[in-house]
């Protein structure tokens, strides 16, 4: 069957169309992405401004039309932290439902961590044994660890790259005191959840996923996306630590010229690097392997599991 998964995140509205059936890996057929950046369209009261809501509705209409043209029989639509945490988020969901017919399911942060963990587990398999998964999105950082397909522990903290860049970076290049404040916040926030992660024992396989980690790995020398998903890509803490001050010294325009960094992500990649460095350091992770599957694939896999069970 041909299936679409519509992801309304803090940075993008992304439709991934896959060919999928029970017992097989979903195969990407097409991808549509719009950089809406909902997290940057919040009013003082925390609500999403009207222009952004109208743009969101337009992008969802375009995405669903594209899915129809490609023959999708089902669309799995979900939203993450930008709508989850926005004041009046329920009203936004209602407008989307009334004007597009799409029912957006809002995922909790722990749900994001669990579904991403499922995708990573399926990609690498049981040989990974105890698996640790790190995922930095636009609005939050997810961490999960476990030996099964469902993690023993899954946590989400408000340390997304877009959220932090908006809140802490007020100059270009970034002011040193702002960077110091962000580093302190990231390390204090992550330190609070480290005991919950490490109490289950050390991980045998340490993995990171999603765009921020892929960009950081590419900056530090990993293979380009064009070489395909089966090329091994890794990010080492030592190399990341060397790059953080270099990224901080650059302007947004200079960062956008780096391999793996788009113009739309150039402002927030430094914030993502600070969070990645803090997470890897505090969790005692010297290196992570980059997984090409993440939350969207986890949503698809969970749906296929339910179909197999007759749900």
BAKE-279584 format. One record per residue: y, x, z of N, C-alpha, C, O in turn. Coordinates in pm, whole numbers, padded with zeros to 5 digits, always signed. Each point is the difference from the previous one (the first is absolute). Example, Ala and Ser with C-alpha at 12.3 -4.5 7.8 and 13.67 -1.06 7.14 Angstrom:
! residues 2
-00569+01319+00780+00119-00089+00000+00120+00090+00000-00002+00104+00066 +00107-00139-00138+00119+00082+00006+00109-00077+00073+00111+00051+00017 
//
This chain:
! residues 311
-00119+00084+00000+00119-00084+00000+00124+00087+00000-00002+00114+00046 +00109-00168-00098+00129+00071+00001+00086-00057+00112+00024-00121+00006 +00021+00208+00080+00069-00040+00123+00132+00076+00012+00009+00116-00040 +00092-00182+00094+00127+00066+00027+00027+00005+00149-00033-00094+00073 +00093+00202-00028+00044+00008+00138+00150+00028-00002+00046+00101-00055 +00030-00191+00117+00146+00006+00000+00047+00046+00137-00021-00070+00099 +00083+00185-00094+00040+00065+00124+00153+00000+00009+00067+00069-00077 -00014-00148+00171+00144-00001+00025+00027+00090+00120-00017-00041+00115 +00057+00164-00143+00020+00098+00105+00147+00026+00028+00088-00067-00053 -00063+00166+00137+00137+00036+00034+00071+00065-00117+00122-00012-00013 -00197+00082-00073+00059+00069-00114-00014-00075-00131+00096-00009-00077 -00214-00045+00051-00029-00053-00131-00065-00138+00004-00055-00042+00102 +00063-00027-00215-00085-00115-00030-00097+00051-00105+00040+00032-00112 -00168-00026+00147-00097+00070-00084-00119-00092-00028-00066-00047+00092 +00041+00022-00219-00119-00074-00041-00100+00098-00060+00030+00069-00098 -00148-00063+00158-00109+00080-00054-00106-00095-00053-00052-00084+00074 +00020+00096-00203-00103-00082-00063-00126+00086-00015+00005+00111-00053 -00118-00164+00101-00125+00075-00005-00112-00087-00056+00005-00123+00009 -00104+00189-00066-00125-00065-00034-00097+00030+00114-00027+00116+00032 -00024-00222+00028-00079+00019+00122-00114-00100+00006+00011-00113-00048 -00121+00158+00106-00107-00092+00035-00074+00056+00121+00009+00118+00031 -00080-00205+00034-00068+00035+00124-00098+00116-00025-00079-00003-00095 +00087+00103+00182-00092+00113-00009+00047+00115-00085-00072+00098-00017 +00194-00109-00038+00053+00108-00085+00143+00033+00041+00068-00080+00064 -00025+00199-00101+00137+00040+00029+00096-00073-00093-00028-00011-00119 +00142-00039+00171+00100-00062-00088+00059+00104-00094+00032+00112+00040 -00017-00151-00167+00051+00091-00102+00140-00046-00041+00015-00113-00048 +00087+00196+00065+00137-00042-00037+00011-00032-00148-00050+00074-00085 +00116-00186+00055+00023-00038-00139+00147+00010-00037+00033+00039-00112 +00055-00073+00206+00144+00004-00025+00073+00000+00132-00052-00046+00101 +00174+00099-00103+00081+00006+00121+00146-00029-00035+00054+00056-00096 +00009-00144+00174+00141-00033-00017+00071+00028+00132-00044-00045+00106 +00154+00119-00113+00068+00037+00123+00151-00017-00017+00058+00041-00100 +00005-00102+00202+00145-00015+00005+00049+00059+00132-00048-00037+00107 +00144+00128-00113+00055+00059+00122+00112-00089+00053+00116+00015-00038 -00152-00107+00126+00096-00094+00056+00063+00051+00128+00118-00025+00024 -00194+00097+00059+00048+00059+00125+00059-00106+00094+00118+00005+00034 -00203-00099+00005+00044-00107+00090+00058+00054+00129+00093-00059+00055 -00145+00170-00006+00047+00057+00126+00146+00042-00005+00065+00016+00104 -00012+00002-00226+00140+00040-00015+00092-00120-00019+00120+00016-00021 -00177-00136+00028+00079-00121-00025+00001-00092+00123-00010-00122-00012 +00022+00184+00128+00004-00078+00124+00143-00018+00047+00079+00094+00000 -00047-00215+00040+00129-00027+00061+00001+00052+00144-00102+00047+00050 +00218-00056+00015+00014+00048+00138-00094-00074+00094-00044+00057+00101 +00012-00182-00132-00089-00078+00088-00148+00023-00031-00086-00063+00061 +00057+00151-00155-00139+00031-00033-00060-00086-00109-00117+00018-00034 +00193-00111-00023-00051-00084-00108+00020+00068-00134+00086+00087-00015 -00167-00127-00083+00009+00055-00135+00108-00073-00077+00004-00123+00001 +00084+00197-00067+00112-00066-00067-00047-00081-00121-00108+00023-00055 +00192-00120+00015-00038-00097-00103-00028+00066-00134-00091-00042-00072 +00169+00145+00037-00023+00067-00128-00141+00059-00006-00067-00009-00103 +00024+00070+00213-00133+00061+00003-00109-00105-00008-00102+00020-00066 +00122-00133+00133-00099-00107-00007-00012-00053-00143-00111-00025-00048 +00225+00008-00019-00003-00046-00139-00072+00102-00090-00077-00037-00088 +00104+00165+00112-00068+00104-00077-00150-00001+00029-00082+00016-00091 +00045-00034+00218-00141-00007+00037-00069-00113-00076-00108+00019-00056 +00170-00135+00055-00059-00115-00069-00014+00027-00149-00100-00036-00061 +00202+00099+00002-00007+00033-00143-00115+00095-00029-00075-00020-00096 +00061+00124+00179-00107+00097-00022-00137-00064+00018-00094+00033-00074 +00080-00123+00171-00129-00066+00020-00034-00088-00120-00115-00005-00043 +00215-00065-00009-00024-00081-00121-00046+00087-00116-00095-00034-00070 +00162+00147+00050-00038+00091-00108-00141+00055+00021-00078+00012-00095 +00046+00020+00220-00131+00056+00030-00110-00102-00025-00103+00032-00059 +00124-00155+00104-00103-00103-00020-00015-00036-00147-00111-00028-00046 +00222+00030-00028-00009-00024-00144-00081+00111-00068-00081-00026-00088 +00106+00150+00132-00077+00112-00054-00148-00012+00033-00086+00031-00083 +00057-00075+00205-00140-00017+00041-00067-00107-00085-00115+00016-00041 +00187-00125+00014-00055-00106-00085-00028+00052-00140-00105-00029-00058 +00198+00105+00004-00017+00054-00136-00121+00092-00009-00064+00009-00105 +00034+00059+00215-00112+00093+00001-00132-00066+00037-00104+00066+00006 +00109-00197+00020-00124-00073+00025-00051+00005+00142-00120-00016+00022 +00209+00037+00075-00044+00002+00140-00046-00139+00043+00065-00100-00030 -00176+00095+00099-00051-00127+00052+00042-00023+00145-00014-00110+00052 +00066+00215+00012+00041-00012+00140+00107+00105+00029-00008+00113-00047 +00108-00153+00126+00101+00095+00047+00000+00001+00152+00015-00105+00064 -00033+00221-00007+00005+00019+00145+00140+00051+00033+00033+00113-00034 +00048-00194+00099+00140+00034+00023+00026+00022+00148-00037-00083+00083 +00100+00194-00051+00029+00028+00140+00134+00072+00015+00051+00060-00095 +00003-00067+00215+00125+00069+00033-00022+00082+00126-00085-00032+00083 +00162+00141-00071-00016+00089+00115+00127+00000+00085+00061-00105+00020 -00022+00221+00030+00097+00005+00111+00138-00057-00034+00064-00056+00089 -00017+00069-00212+00137-00044-00031+00017-00149+00029+00099-00040+00061 -00194-00041-00104+00008-00144+00027-00055-00032+00138+00051-00089+00069 -00153+00161-00028-00060-00023+00133+00103+00012+00111-00003-00077+00096 +00093+00172-00108+00094+00028+00108+00139-00059-00023+00085+00007+00089 -00061-00065-00205+00133-00052-00031+00027-00128+00078-00089-00083+00018 +00212+00067+00027+00044-00127+00056-00004-00104-00112+00051+00023-00110 -00110-00138+00138-00010-00102-00102-00104+00028-00106+00006-00055-00110 -00103+00140+00142-00105+00032-00097-00078-00122-00044-00040-00009-00116 +00019-00086+00206-00073-00122-00036+00074-00080-00106-00061-00060-00089 +00194+00059+00098+00080-00070-00101-00012+00066-00137-00003-00068-00102 -00004+00201+00102-00019+00072-00126-00136-00036-00061-00010-00025-00120 -00093+00023+00203-00133-00036-00048-00002-00141-00058-00065-00026-00100 +00137-00065+00166+00006-00137-00048+00068-00009-00136-00046-00071-00089 +00158+00144+00073+00069-00001-00129-00089+00056-00110-00005-00055-00110 -00066+00163+00141-00092+00057-00099-00106-00102-00038-00031-00017-00118 -00024-00051+00217-00105-00099-00026+00052-00115-00086-00066-00044-00094 +00185-00005+00128+00057-00116-00070+00043+00035-00142-00013-00083-00090 +00064+00205+00068+00058+00034-00130-00096+00073-00093+00026+00011-00120 -00137+00041+00174-00095+00072-00085-00141-00055+00010-00083+00025-00088 +00055-00100+00194-00137-00047+00022-00090+00104+00062-00119-00025+00018 +00173+00142+00015-00079+00109+00059+00006-00007+00152+00109-00007+00058 -00223+00010+00004-00009+00000+00146-00018+00145+00045-00109+00057-00013 +00216+00001+00067-00008+00137+00050-00061+00001+00140+00049-00068+00090 -00154+00144-00074-00063+00017+00131+00061+00122+00067-00005+00110-00056 +00062-00127+00173+00064+00111+00070-00103+00075+00083-00063-00056+00089 +00046+00184-00121-00095+00084+00073+00067+00060+00122+00114+00046-00008 -00183-00047+00121+00046+00074+00116-00021+00149-00021-00077+00042-00086 +00147+00038+00165-00012+00145-00016-00142+00049+00023-00048+00087-00073 -00021-00142+00174-00138+00041+00025-00091-00042-00115-00095+00071-00032 +00124-00186-00029-00078-00044-00117+00018+00098-00115-00096+00034-00069 +00219+00012+00048+00024+00100-00104-00086+00124+00024-00063+00052-00092 +00062-00005+00217-00075+00120+00033-00150-00021-00024-00067+00090-00051 +00015-00207+00087-00142-00027-00015-00041-00012-00146-00105+00050-00041 +00187-00118-00038-00033-00016-00141+00011+00132-00077-00081+00028-00089 +00180+00052+00125+00011+00133-00062-00119+00087+00040-00054+00073-00083 +00014-00082+00208-00117+00076+00047-00124-00041-00080-00078+00086-00040 +00060-00216+00017-00115-00047-00078+00000+00063-00139-00103+00046-00048 +00220-00044-00017+00009+00057-00134-00037+00148+00001-00073+00047-00087 +00124+00026+00185-00029+00144+00008-00149+00023+00028-00061+00089-00059 +00005-00169+00149-00143+00014+00030-00084-00021-00125-00094+00075-00026 +00128-00179-00052-00078-00027-00120+00016+00112-00103-00094+00033-00073 +00214+00025+00067+00022+00107-00098-00083+00124+00034-00066+00057-00087 +00070-00016+00213-00067+00125+00038-00144-00020+00050-00080+00093-00006 +00048-00213+00054-00137-00027+00041-00035+00047+00139+00084+00049+00076 -00212-00066-00044-00047+00027+00136-00007+00148+00033-00007+00037+00117 +00008+00048-00218-00007+00144+00027+00123+00049+00075-00001+00110+00056 +00108-00191-00054+00121+00039+00075-00020-00010+00150+00078+00055+00077 -00184-00125-00036-00027-00020+00144+00123-00059+00069+00052-00102-00045 -00003+00163+00155+00120-00058+00063+00121+00031-00087+00029+00115-00032 +00040-00222-00005+00108+00008-00097+00133-00029+00070+00011-00096+00076 +00088+00179-00103+00137-00024+00045+00087-00024-00122-00002+00078-00095 +00078-00189+00097+00081-00036-00116+00147-00015+00041+00031-00071+00096 +00057+00138-00168+00145-00009+00020+00063-00063-00124-00037+00034-00113 +00132-00124+00134+00065-00069-00112+00146-00026+00037+00029-00074+00093 +00063+00135-00167+00143-00021+00022+00052-00090-00111-00001+00038-00117 +00047-00157+00154+00059-00092-00095+00151+00002+00009+00058+00090+00061 +00006-00189-00121+00145-00008+00007+00050-00043+00136+00108+00041+00043 -00188-00124+00026+00046-00052+00128-00076+00047+00121+00050-00010+00112 -00171+00062-00130-00082+00034+00116-00099+00112-00030-00030+00031-00116 -00019+00028+00223-00108+00099-00005-00125-00066+00058+00004-00054+00110 -00114+00060-00185-00128-00050+00050-00096+00117+00024-00006+00094-00079 -00066-00103+00188-00102+00099+00035-00126-00074+00041+00007-00096+00078 -00121+00139-00130-00127-00062+00036-00108+00106+00008+00005+00102-00070 -00104-00127+00157-00110+00095+00015-00127-00076+00032+00003-00099+00074 -00115+00144-00131-00126-00067+00030-00116+00060-00075+00016+00087-00086 -00136-00136+00120-00123+00049-00063-00062-00107-00090-00095+00030-00073 +00146-00152+00077-00053-00109-00080+00100-00039-00109+00095+00073-00027 -00116-00190-00035+00097-00049-00098+00120-00064+00069+00108-00007-00059 -00127-00038+00181+00111-00048+00082+00031+00107+00102-00091+00046+00069 +00216-00003-00056+00031+00112+00089-00014-00036+00148+00011-00116+00038 -00037+00216+00043-00001-00018+00145+00139-00029+00053+00016-00075+00097 +00083+00133-00162+00139-00019+00042+00089-00002-00123-00018+00079-00093 +00114-00171+00093+00095-00011-00112+00135-00034+00059+00015-00101+00070 +00085+00184-00097+00133-00021+00056+00105+00009-00109-00020+00064-00103 +00132-00131+00127+00113+00003-00091+00127+00021+00083+00020-00067+00101 +00063+00160-00144+00126+00027+00069+00114-00001-00103-00023+00032-00116 +00145-00069+00158+00112-00018-00095+00061+00132-00046+00117+00029+00027 -00197+00050-00095+00045+00131-00048-00018+00011-00152-00047+00102-00050 +00085-00206-00021-00006+00006-00146+00110+00088-00056+00107+00013+00059 -00134+00047-00175+00095+00095-00058+00131-00067-00040+00107+00056+00023 -00114-00174-00082+00122-00070-00039+00081-00046+00119+00122+00017+00004 -00189-00074+00092+00067-00048+00122+00076+00114+00068+00115-00017+00039 -00179+00133-00024+00061+00111+00072+00114+00063-00079+00102+00038+00058 -00120-00025-00189+00109+00056-00081+00124-00087+00009+00112+00051+00010 -00130-00183-00015+00114-00091+00009+00070+00010+00135+00122-00007+00006 -00198+00022+00099+00055-00002+00135+00060+00133+00043+00091+00002+00083 -00140+00110-00138+00036+00131+00056+00073+00094-00094+00065+00094+00046 -00072-00117-00176+00062+00093-00092+00131-00058-00053+00001-00101-00071 +00109+00166+00108+00133-00052-00033+00082+00098-00083+00118-00024-00027 -00180+00134-00014+00072+00098-00082-00098+00060-00101-00121-00019+00011 +00174+00089-00108-00081+00059-00105+00054+00138-00035+00106+00010-00063 -00175+00099+00102-00128+00006+00070+00007-00058+00143+00108-00030+00051 -00224+00014+00008-00010-00060+00132+00060+00093+00106-00022+00121-00003 +00097-00180+00095+00057+00076+00111-00112+00048+00093-00095-00074+00027 +00108+00195+00023-00105+00057+00085-00023-00081+00127-00113-00014+00045 +00219-00039+00012-00015-00079+00123-00074-00130-00028-00078-00046+00084 +00100-00015-00201-00073-00121-00036-00148+00030-00019-00086-00078+00040 +00058+00192-00102-00139+00039-00020-00068+00026+00134-00115-00038+00021 +00187+00102+00070-00055+00028+00132-00030-00130+00075-00104-00012+00065 +00196-00083-00074-00021-00130+00066-00123-00071-00056-00079-00057+00075 +00064+00062-00207-00115-00065-00062-00129+00069+00043-00098-00067+00032 +00098+00198-00031-00121+00074+00041-00038-00037+00143-00118-00019+00029 +00217+00010+00059-00028-00036+00140-00060-00140+00009-00097-00022+00073 +00156-00073-00146-00051-00137+00001-00143-00006-00051-00085-00065+00061 +00058+00132-00173-00134-00003-00059-00104+00056+00095-00107-00058+00018 +00138+00171+00044-00098+00064+00087-00022-00082+00128-00113-00009+00048 +00218-00049+00006-00017-00081+00120-00081-00126-00029-00085-00039+00080 +00112-00024-00194-00070-00123-00035-00149+00027-00026-00086-00074+00048 +00058+00178-00122-00140+00032-00031-00074+00046+00124-00118-00032+00018 +00185+00109+00068-00065+00049+00122-00052-00115+00087-00099+00016+00070 +00166-00131-00075-00042-00113+00081-00135-00056-00044-00073-00057+00082 +00038+00071-00211-00126-00058-00048-00110+00104-00018-00114-00035-00028 +00147+00163+00043-00102+00104-00017-00119-00019+00093-00114+00012-00046 +00132-00043+00175-00118-00018+00086-00095-00110-00049-00122+00014+00011 +00177-00121-00065-00084-00109-00050-00083+00044-00120-00111-00049-00020 +00164+00143-00059-00071+00049-00118-00104+00105+00039-00114-00005-00046 +00152+00099+00128-00085+00115+00028-00109-00027+00104-00092+00080+00014 +00101-00191+00059-00100-00025+00105-00140-00023-00057-00099+00010+00072 +00091-00040-00202-00130-00022-00063-00062+00129-00051-00111-00001-00054 +00182+00111+00070-00053+00129-00042+00064+00049-00128+00068-00076-00069 -00090+00203+00035+00063+00059-00119-00059-00057-00129-00117-00036-00007 +00201+00030-00093-00044-00050-00130-00074+00109-00076+00032+00118+00012 -00130-00160-00090-00071+00091-00088+00071+00015-00135-00009+00104-00065 +00078-00209+00025+00070+00001-00128+00138-00061+00022+00011-00114+00047 +00092+00188-00080+00138-00044+00022+00063-00030-00136+00005+00086-00088 +00044-00209+00074+00044-00048-00130+00139-00062+00012+00033-00059+00103 +00046+00072-00208+00130-00068-00009+00006-00073-00133-00065+00039-00097 +00143-00146+00094+00007-00079-00121+00139-00059-00019+00085+00009+00089 -00064-00070-00204+00124-00066-00041+00103+00100-00053-00019+00122+00005 +00130-00178-00058+00092+00077-00083+00064+00117+00074+00012+00108-00058 +00030-00125+00183+00068+00109+00070-00088+00123+00008+00044+00110-00033 -00167-00127+00077-00089+00115+00011-00035+00058-00136-00014+00121-00014 -00001-00207-00087-00027+00054-00135+00116+00084-00049-00021+00105-00061 +00143-00150+00088+00118+00078-00042+00007+00132+00073+00028+00103-00061 -00054-00105+00191+00006+00124+00077-00108+00099-00044+00024+00120-00008 -00142-00172-00022-00106+00088-00049+00039+00061-00134-00025+00119-00023 +00085-00199-00064+00041+00051-00131+00109+00106+00015-00003+00101-00070 +00099-00123+00159+00105+00098+00024-00059+00134+00042+00048+00105-00041 -00152-00111+00122-00058+00124+00053-00109+00058-00090-00070+00093+00039 +00056-00148-00161-00086+00065-00098-00124-00076-00043-00078+00054-00078 +00056-00176+00125-00117-00076-00041+00010-00043-00146+00108+00002-00059 -00221-00040+00002-00006-00038-00140+00086-00122-00027+00017-00086+00086 +00036+00078-00206+00081-00114-00042-00086-00124-00015-00121+00009-00018 +00185-00126+00027-00072-00127-00012-00072-00012-00134-00106-00061-00009 +00164+00120-00094-00058-00008-00133-00136+00065-00013-00071-00024-00097 +00034+00106+00193-00131+00065-00005-00112-00091+00049-00117+00037-00003 +00153-00158+00048-00102-00098+00036-00028-00009+00148+00035+00090+00076 -00099-00201-00034-00022-00024+00143-00112+00082+00062-00010+00007+00123 -00075+00055-00205-00116+00069+00056+00024+00148+00027-00090+00071+00045 +00210-00024-00074+00036+00138+00032+00034+00007+00149+00079-00080+00050 -00138+00176+00021+00026+00013+00143+00145+00045+00023+00047+00095-00063 +00021-00164+00154+00138+00034+00035+00011+00009+00151-00055-00084+00072 +00125+00185-00025+00012+00021+00144+00143+00035+00037+00078+00049-00082 -00046-00075+00208+00130+00036+00056-00025+00076+00129-00064-00051+00091 +00116+00173-00085-00018+00082+00119+00124-00006+00088+00113+00003-00049 -00135-00011+00180+00111-00009+00095+00090+00123-00010+00123-00014+00003 -00179+00130-00017+00081+00122-00007+00096-00004-00119+00116+00038+00013 -00164-00084-00127+00086-00009-00118+00105-00109+00017+00115+00017-00042 -00154-00128+00104+00095-00109+00025+00111+00047+00093+00117-00031-00023 -00151+00104+00127+00099+00050+00094+00100+00093-00068+00117+00004+00036 -00164+00069-00135+00091+00088-00074+00093-00079-00092+00112+00043-00028 -00160-00158-00018+00078-00078-00095+00104-00090+00066+00100-00033-00063 -00121-00009+00187+00094-00092+00064+00143+00055+00001+00090-00071-00043 -00066+00194+00088+00138+00051-00005+00053+00017-00142+00120-00013-00023 -00208+00041-00071+00044+00010-00139+00045-00136-00053+00102-00010-00067 -00179-00094+00097+00039-00135-00041+00131-00042+00065+00083-00065-00062 -00066+00104+00189+00121-00037+00073+00124+00067-00058+00109-00055+00009 -00125+00170-00069+00115+00072-00057+00039-00052-00138+00106+00035-00052 -00191-00118-00006+00024-00049-00136+00080-00131+00000-00004-00076+00097 +00073+00053-00205+00060-00130-00022-00108-00095-00052-00108+00043-00038 +00139-00172+00038-00095-00099-00053-00032+00032-00147-00115-00009-00042 +00217+00045-00032-00021+00030-00142-00093+00120-00018-00085+00000-00090 +00100+00100+00175-00087+00117-00009-00144-00036+00035-00093+00050-00063 +00074-00134+00163-00135-00042+00038-00066-00077-00114-00121+00011-00022 +00201-00089-00050-00054-00081-00110-00053+00087-00113-00076-00048-00085 +00115+00175+00081-00049+00090-00105-00132+00066+00037-00059+00070-00082 +00012-00093+00204-00126+00060+00044-00118-00074-00061+00009-00120-00027 -00120+00190+00004-00118-00067-00055-00051-00107+00097-00011+00025+00120 -00021-00142-00174-00056-00106+00082+00101-00084+00074-00040-00091+00073 +00170+00117-00089+00104-00075+00072+00085-00076-00103+00068+00061-00082 -00073-00193+00087+00081-00081-00090+00142-00011+00054+00026+00028+00117 +00066-00068-00203+00138-00016+00042+00011-00105+00112+00080+00015+00092 -00161-00118-00101+00004-00105+00102-00053+00042+00135+00035-00059+00102 -00120+00162-00101-00061+00047+00126+00067+00126+00054-00033+00045+00110 +00125+00012-00185+00056+00129+00037+00073-00003+00133-00003+00098+00075 +00071-00208-00045+00075-00008+00125-00092-00005+00121+00033+00054+00105 -00148-00118-00119-00086-00022+00117-00114+00100+00015-00069-00001+00102 +00048+00089-00202-00113+00091+00011+00015+00097+00117-00100+00041+00058 +00223-00005-00022+00021+00087+00115-00042-00070+00129-00067+00060+00084 +00105-00186-00068-00043-00075+00119-00152-00009+00006-00059+00015+00107 -00004-00039-00223-00145-00003-00003-00061+00134+00039-00102+00004+00068 +00165+00105-00111-00051+00132+00034+00009+00026+00150-00091+00059+00059 +00200-00104+00003+00016+00018+00145-00109-00076+00075-00058+00052+00095 +00030-00175-00138-00104-00080+00066-00138+00060-00024-00081+00009+00092 +00054+00033-00215-00130+00060-00031-00023+00126+00082-00108+00021+00054 +00211+00062-00045-00012+00123+00079-00029-00032+00147-00087+00061+00061 +00161-00157-00006-00019-00037+00140-00140-00055+00024-00066+00037+00098 +00020-00125-00186-00132-00061+00017-00111+00104-00008-00091+00002+00083 +00098+00083-00183-00104+00101-00016+00000+00098+00116-00106+00037+00051 +00224+00006-00009+00011+00096+00110-00052-00058+00131-00082+00062+00068 +00129-00181-00032-00037-00060+00128-00147-00042+00005-00059-00005+00107 +00002-00024-00223-00142-00037-00004-00091+00121-00023-00122-00014-00008 +00181+00131-00003-00079+00122-00017-00066+00009-00137-00113+00048-00012 +00182-00094-00091-00055-00004-00137+00065+00110-00083+00120-00006-00029 -00197+00105-00010+00053+00110-00079+00008-00033-00148+00081+00059-00072 -00164-00153+00026-00004-00034-00142-00051-00142-00017-00091-00042+00071 +00148-00032-00166-00052-00131-00036-00038+00001-00147+00061+00069-00082 -00163-00147+00050-00035-00022-00139+00066-00130-00044+00002-00097+00076 +00051+00094-00197+00071-00117-00049-00099-00095-00067-00077+00040-00088 +00080-00167+00129-00087-00101-00058+00080-00085-00099+00110-00044+00033 -00163+00020-00154+00073-00081-00097-00002-00149+00032+00082-00075-00053 -00173+00030+00137-00005-00141+00040+00078-00019+00130+00004+00088+00086 +00057-00206-00074+00077-00031+00121-00007-00151+00027-00104-00062-00020 +00215+00006+00065+00000-00139+00048-00039-00099-00109-00082-00088+00026 +00138+00099-00146-00032-00098-00104-00149-00003-00030-00060-00106-00015 +00000+00224+00007-00144+00005-00024-00078-00058+00118-00103-00064-00019 +00154+00086+00140-00065-00058+00117+00000-00151-00004-00100-00064+00036 +00211+00005-00080+00009-00146-00013-00102-00051-00101-00068-00100+00024 +00056+00169-00137-00097-00040-00103-00142+00012+00053-00081-00091-00019 +00050+00201+00083-00136+00021+00052-00037-00104+00104-00114-00048+00002 +00208+00013+00086-00027-00102+00100-00029-00135-00067-00090-00073+00042 +00166+00041-00147-00025-00126-00072-00136+00002-00065-00071-00101+00006 +00031+00211-00067-00132+00009-00061-00110-00013+00104-00103-00061-00026 +00125+00118+00144-00098-00014+00109-00017-00147+00039-00111-00047+00021 +00223-00025-00013-00007-00142+00033-00071-00079-00109-00075-00093+00029 +00098+00130-00154-00070-00068-00109-00151+00025+00008-00080-00091-00025 +00043+00213+00059-00141+00034+00012-00068-00078+00111-00118-00033-00007 +00197+00004+00111-00053-00074+00114+00004-00152-00022-00045-00077+00084 +00101+00037-00199+00009-00142-00031+00118-00070+00061+00001-00122+00010 +00102+00201+00032+00118-00061+00063+00090-00058-00106+00105-00056+00032 
//
